[in-house]
Amino acid sequence: MLIAAFKALWIQLILITGILAACALVVWGFSGRIEAIVFLDTAVIAMKGPWVWAFGWGLAEFITDRGRALPATLNAIFVPSEITALATARIERSTFHRSAYWYTIPITLMGLFLTIQYGIPDKGLSRWFLLGGVCSIYYVAAFILFHFTQIILAFHSLFEYMDLVEFRRVYSPLHLENLTSYLSITITLGLVAIYAGFRGTLTAGFHFHDDLWKSFMLTPIILFLPGTLLYNYYPRYVLRKIVQYRVFQAMERLSSAEDDLEAQKLLIEMKEASLLNAQILPFIDYKSLPSYAIAVLFVMSIAYNNDPAVNAFIKYVVNLGSH
C-alpha cells in the first residue's frame, strides 16, 4: 500500500511539472520570457505549487485506487448484513468524483471567491493559470474531505447498529491491517497536503484588496483539519466499541452457560475478540489525548519558531484579535 501511495505522488509530481512547463511556454509565447519566469517563480517558489499539487492530487488518486478496495476489506472482516452493505456502499460512492459534487462545487466556488479577494500577484495569462491552479486545489481538497466524511458516517452507521454487526469467526488479519494502514497513510498525506496548502497561501505574495482577507488564509486549517483528524480516529473507535460489545455479550452468556463445552467456546470467542482489539490500536483515545495535544503544540511551536511565514502570520492573527 505504501508503494501505491508513493506511485500516486510521483505520478502527480510528474504531471504538475508538465503542466507548469506547458503553461510557462504559453505565457512565454504570448507575454514574453520575463513573464514566463515570473509565472514559474510564483507557481513553484512562492505558492509551492508542485508540493501542494503532488500531495493533494496524489492523495485523491490513491483514494480512487485503493479506497475502492475498502468495501471488500470490510466484507472480509464483518459478516454480511444490511447494515454492513449500506456502510460499504457509502464508502464505495465516496471514491468517485461524481458523487462529491455537493462538496466540490461550493468549496471550489468559495476558493475562487477568496483567491480573487486575495489578489493574485501576476497578471495576464499567468494570473488566469494561477487562479485555475488554486481552484483545482480547493476542488481536490473538497473531494478528499468528502471521502473522509463519508467513511466517518459509514462507521457511525455501524456504531448505531452494533448489535447487528458481527465479526467473521474466520478472517485474515491482513484485512484489518489493510484497513488500518489505509487510514494511517491517507491521514498522513492529508495532513501534509493541508500544511502544504496553508504554507503556499502564506508565501504566495497576494496583493490583498483589504487586510481583512488575510485572516481568511486560515480557511484550509479550519475547513479540513478537524475532519481529517476525526477520520483516522473514529473508525478505529467504532471497531473497538463493536469488539467490546461482543466481549460483554460473551461474558453475559458465559455466566449462564449450561455446560463446560459452551463455556469453553465462549472463552475462545473472548480470547479472539481480545486479539482483534489489540490489532485495532486506536489513533487516539481519552488516555492519549493529553500527550497527543502536546505533540501537536510541539510541532506547531517548531513551525512557528523556524518558519518565518508561519511566524509572521500567527503574529498577525494574534494582533488582529487584540484590536
C-alpha positions as CSV (number, residue, x, y, z in Angstrom):
1,M,0.0,0.0,0.0
2,L,2.9,2.3,0.7
3,I,4.3,1.7,-2.8
4,A,0.9,2.6,-4.3
5,A,0.9,5.9,-2.3
6,F,4.4,6.8,-3.5
7,K,3.5,5.9,-7.0
8,A,0.5,8.2,-6.9
9,L,2.6,11.1,-5.5
10,W,5.3,10.6,-8.2
11,I,2.7,10.5,-11.0
12,Q,1.1,13.7,-9.8
13,L,4.5,15.4,-9.4
14,I,5.5,14.5,-12.9
15,L,2.0,15.7,-14.1
16,I,2.2,19.1,-12.4
17,T,5.8,19.5,-13.7
18,G,4.5,19.0,-17.2
19,I,1.5,21.3,-16.7
20,L,3.7,24.1,-15.3
21,A,6.1,23.7,-18.2
22,A,3.3,23.9,-20.7
23,C,1.7,27.0,-19.0
24,A,5.1,28.7,-18.9
25,L,5.6,28.1,-22.6
26,V,2.2,29.6,-23.4
27,V,2.9,32.6,-21.2
28,W,6.3,33.0,-22.9
29,G,4.6,32.8,-26.3
30,F,2.0,35.5,-25.5
31,S,3.7,37.7,-22.9
32,G,7.5,37.1,-23.2
33,R,10.3,35.4,-21.4
34,I,10.3,37.6,-18.3
35,E,6.6,37.0,-17.7
36,A,7.1,33.2,-18.0
37,I,9.9,33.4,-15.4
38,V,7.7,35.4,-13.1
39,F,5.0,32.9,-13.5
40,L,7.2,30.0,-12.6
41,D,8.7,31.9,-9.7
42,T,5.2,32.5,-8.3
43,A,3.8,29.0,-9.0
44,V,6.9,27.0,-7.9
45,I,8.7,29.1,-5.3
46,A,6.0,31.3,-3.8
47,M,2.9,29.1,-4.0
48,K,4.8,25.8,-3.6
49,G,2.7,24.5,-6.4
50,P,4.4,21.2,-7.1
51,W,4.3,20.3,-3.4
52,V,0.7,21.2,-2.9
53,W,-0.5,19.6,-6.1
54,A,1.5,16.4,-5.6
55,F,0.2,15.7,-2.1
56,G,-3.4,16.9,-2.8
57,W,-4.0,15.2,-6.2
58,G,-1.7,12.3,-5.2
59,L,-3.9,11.5,-2.2
60,A,-7.0,11.8,-4.4
61,E,-5.5,9.3,-6.9
62,F,-4.6,7.0,-4.0
63,I,-8.2,7.2,-2.8
64,T,-9.7,6.4,-6.2
65,D,-7.4,3.4,-6.5
66,R,-7.0,1.8,-3.1
67,G,-10.1,3.3,-1.5
68,R,-12.3,1.2,-3.8
69,A,-10.9,-1.9,-2.2
70,L,-12.2,-0.9,1.3
71,P,-15.7,-2.3,0.8
72,A,-14.2,-5.8,0.0
73,T,-11.9,-5.4,3.1
74,L,-14.9,-4.7,5.4
75,N,-16.9,-7.5,3.9
76,A,-14.0,-9.8,4.7
77,I,-14.0,-8.6,8.3
78,F,-17.7,-8.5,9.0
79,V,-20.5,-11.0,8.5
80,P,-22.5,-9.6,5.5
81,S,-25.7,-7.8,6.6
82,E,-28.0,-5.0,5.5
83,I,-26.1,-2.6,7.8
84,T,-22.7,-3.5,6.5
85,A,-24.0,-3.3,2.9
86,L,-25.2,0.2,3.5
87,A,-21.8,1.2,5.0
88,T,-19.7,-0.4,2.2
89,A,-21.9,1.2,-0.4
90,R,-21.4,4.6,1.1
91,I,-17.6,4.1,1.2
92,E,-17.6,3.0,-2.4
93,R,-19.6,6.0,-3.6
94,S,-17.1,8.3,-1.7
95,T,-14.3,7.2,-4.1
96,F,-16.0,8.7,-7.2
97,H,-15.6,12.3,-8.0
98,R,-19.1,12.5,-9.5
99,S,-20.6,11.7,-6.1
100,A,-18.7,14.5,-4.3
101,Y,-20.3,17.4,-6.3
102,W,-22.2,18.8,-3.3
103,Y,-18.8,19.2,-1.6
104,T,-16.6,20.1,-4.6
105,I,-18.8,22.7,-6.2
106,P,-19.4,25.0,-3.2
107,I,-15.9,24.7,-1.8
108,T,-14.3,25.3,-5.2
109,L,-16.5,28.4,-5.7
110,M,-15.5,29.6,-2.2
111,G,-11.9,29.1,-3.2
112,L,-12.4,31.1,-6.4
113,F,-14.0,34.0,-4.4
114,L,-11.3,34.0,-1.7
115,T,-8.5,33.9,-4.2
116,I,-9.9,36.8,-6.2
117,Q,-10.2,38.8,-3.0
118,Y,-6.7,37.9,-2.0
119,G,-5.4,39.3,-5.3
120,I,-3.0,37.1,-7.4
121,P,0.3,39.0,-7.8
122,D,0.8,38.1,-11.5
123,K,-1.1,39.5,-14.5
124,G,-2.4,38.4,-17.9
125,L,-2.4,34.7,-18.8
126,S,-0.2,34.0,-15.8
127,R,-2.9,35.3,-13.4
128,W,-5.6,33.0,-15.0
129,F,-3.3,30.0,-14.9
130,L,-2.6,30.6,-11.2
131,L,-6.2,31.1,-10.4
132,G,-7.1,27.9,-12.1
133,G,-4.4,26.1,-10.2
134,V,-5.6,27.4,-6.8
135,C,-9.2,26.5,-7.6
136,S,-8.1,22.9,-8.6
137,I,-6.5,22.6,-5.1
138,Y,-9.7,23.6,-3.4
139,Y,-11.6,21.1,-5.6
140,V,-9.4,18.2,-4.7
141,A,-9.3,19.2,-1.1
142,A,-13.2,19.1,-1.1
143,F,-13.1,15.7,-2.7
144,I,-10.8,14.3,-0.1
145,L,-12.9,15.9,2.7
146,F,-16.0,14.2,1.1
147,H,-14.3,10.8,1.2
148,F,-13.1,11.3,4.8
149,T,-16.6,12.4,5.9
150,Q,-18.4,9.5,4.2
151,I,-16.1,7.0,5.9
152,I,-16.8,8.6,9.2
153,L,-20.6,8.4,8.5
154,A,-20.3,4.8,7.3
155,F,-18.6,3.7,10.5
156,H,-21.1,5.8,12.5
157,S,-23.9,3.7,11.0
158,L,-22.1,0.6,12.1
159,F,-21.8,2.1,15.6
160,E,-25.5,2.9,15.8
161,Y,-26.5,-0.7,14.9
162,M,-23.5,-2.6,16.5
163,D,-25.9,-5.2,17.9
164,L,-26.5,-6.3,14.3
165,V,-22.8,-6.2,13.3
166,E,-20.7,-9.3,13.8
167,F,-17.1,-10.1,13.0
168,R,-16.4,-13.2,11.0
169,R,-15.2,-16.1,13.1
170,V,-12.5,-16.9,10.5
171,Y,-10.8,-14.0,8.8
172,S,-7.3,-13.0,7.7
173,P,-5.6,-10.4,10.0
174,L,-4.3,-8.9,6.7
175,H,-7.7,-7.4,6.0
176,L,-7.7,-5.5,9.3
177,E,-4.1,-4.5,8.7
178,N,-5.1,-3.1,5.2
179,L,-7.9,-1.1,6.8
180,T,-5.7,0.5,9.5
181,S,-2.8,1.0,7.0
182,Y,-5.2,2.8,4.7
183,L,-6.4,5.1,7.4
184,S,-2.8,5.9,8.5
185,I,-1.5,6.6,5.0
186,T,-4.4,8.8,4.0
187,I,-4.3,10.9,7.1
188,T,-0.6,11.4,6.8
189,L,-0.9,12.5,3.2
190,G,-3.9,14.6,4.1
191,L,-2.1,16.4,6.9
192,V,0.9,17.1,4.7
193,A,-1.5,18.4,2.0
194,I,-3.2,20.7,4.4
195,Y,0.0,22.2,5.7
196,A,1.4,22.5,2.1
197,G,-1.8,24.4,1.0
198,F,-1.7,26.6,4.1
199,R,2.1,27.3,3.7
200,G,1.8,28.0,0.0
201,T,-1.0,30.5,0.7
202,L,1.1,32.4,3.2
203,T,4.1,32.9,0.8
204,A,2.1,33.4,-2.4
205,G,2.6,37.2,-2.3
206,F,-1.1,38.0,-2.7
207,H,-2.0,41.7,-3.2
208,F,-4.8,41.9,-0.7
209,H,-7.5,44.4,-1.5
210,D,-8.2,44.7,2.2
211,D,-6.1,43.4,5.2
212,L,-9.3,41.8,6.5
213,W,-8.9,39.0,3.9
214,K,-5.6,37.9,5.4
215,S,-7.4,36.2,8.3
216,F,-9.2,34.0,5.8
217,M,-6.0,32.3,5.0
218,L,-6.8,30.1,8.0
219,T,-9.6,28.6,5.9
220,P,-7.7,25.4,4.9
221,I,-6.9,24.7,8.6
222,I,-10.4,25.4,9.8
223,L,-12.2,23.6,7.0
224,F,-10.1,20.5,6.5
225,L,-8.1,19.7,9.7
226,P,-10.8,18.7,12.2
227,G,-12.4,16.2,9.8
228,T,-9.1,14.8,8.8
229,L,-8.1,14.1,12.4
230,L,-11.5,12.6,13.3
231,Y,-11.4,10.4,10.2
232,N,-8.4,8.5,11.4
233,Y,-9.7,8.1,15.0
234,Y,-13.4,7.4,14.6
235,P,-13.3,4.2,12.5
236,R,-10.9,2.6,15.0
237,Y,-13.0,3.8,17.9
238,V,-16.1,2.2,16.3
239,L,-14.2,-1.1,15.7
240,R,-13.1,-1.2,19.3
241,K,-16.6,-0.5,20.6
242,I,-18.0,-3.3,18.5
243,V,-15.4,-5.7,19.8
244,Q,-16.1,-4.6,23.4
245,Y,-19.8,-5.0,22.8
246,R,-19.2,-8.6,21.6
247,V,-17.0,-9.3,24.6
248,F,-19.7,-8.1,27.1
249,Q,-22.2,-10.2,25.3
250,A,-20.0,-13.3,25.6
251,M,-19.4,-12.6,29.3
252,E,-23.2,-12.4,29.9
253,R,-23.7,-15.7,28.0
254,L,-20.8,-17.2,30.0
255,S,-22.5,-16.5,33.3
256,S,-25.4,-18.6,32.2
257,A,-23.6,-21.3,30.3
258,E,-25.2,-24.7,30.8
259,D,-22.2,-26.9,30.3
260,D,-18.4,-26.8,30.1
261,L,-18.3,-27.1,26.3
262,E,-20.4,-24.0,25.8
263,A,-18.3,-22.1,28.4
264,Q,-15.1,-23.2,26.6
265,K,-16.5,-21.9,23.2
266,L,-17.4,-18.5,24.8
267,L,-13.9,-18.3,26.4
268,I,-12.3,-18.9,22.9
269,E,-14.6,-16.2,21.5
270,M,-13.5,-13.7,24.1
271,K,-9.8,-14.5,23.5
272,E,-10.3,-14.0,19.8
273,A,-12.0,-10.7,20.5
274,S,-9.1,-9.6,22.7
275,L,-6.6,-10.3,20.0
276,L,-8.8,-8.4,17.5
277,N,-9.0,-5.5,19.9
278,A,-5.2,-5.3,20.1
279,Q,-4.9,-5.2,16.4
280,I,-7.1,-2.1,16.0
281,L,-4.8,0.3,18.0
282,P,-6.8,3.5,18.0
283,F,-5.1,6.6,16.8
284,I,-6.1,8.5,19.9
285,D,-8.3,7.9,22.9
286,Y,-9.1,9.8,26.1
287,K,-6.0,8.5,27.8
288,S,-3.6,9.5,25.0
289,L,-5.4,12.8,24.2
290,P,-3.2,15.0,26.5
291,S,0.0,13.6,25.0
292,Y,-1.4,14.0,21.5
293,A,-2.3,17.6,22.2
294,I,1.2,18.3,23.5
295,A,2.7,16.7,20.4
296,V,0.6,18.9,18.1
297,L,1.5,22.0,20.1
298,F,5.2,21.0,19.9
299,V,5.0,20.6,16.1
300,M,3.3,24.0,15.8
301,S,5.9,25.5,18.1
302,I,8.7,24.2,15.8
303,A,6.9,25.6,12.7
304,Y,6.3,28.9,14.4
305,N,9.9,29.3,15.5
306,N,11.6,28.1,12.3
307,D,9.2,29.1,9.6
308,P,9.2,32.9,9.1
309,A,6.0,32.9,7.0
310,V,4.0,31.0,9.7
311,N,5.6,33.1,12.4
312,A,4.6,36.3,10.7
313,F,1.0,35.1,10.0
314,I,0.4,33.9,13.6
315,K,1.6,37.3,14.9
316,Y,-0.8,39.0,12.5
317,V,-3.8,36.9,13.7
318,V,-2.9,37.4,17.4
319,N,-2.6,41.2,16.8
320,L,-5.9,41.2,14.9
321,G,-7.6,39.5,17.8
322,S,-6.2,42.0,20.3
323,H,-7.7,45.0,18.5
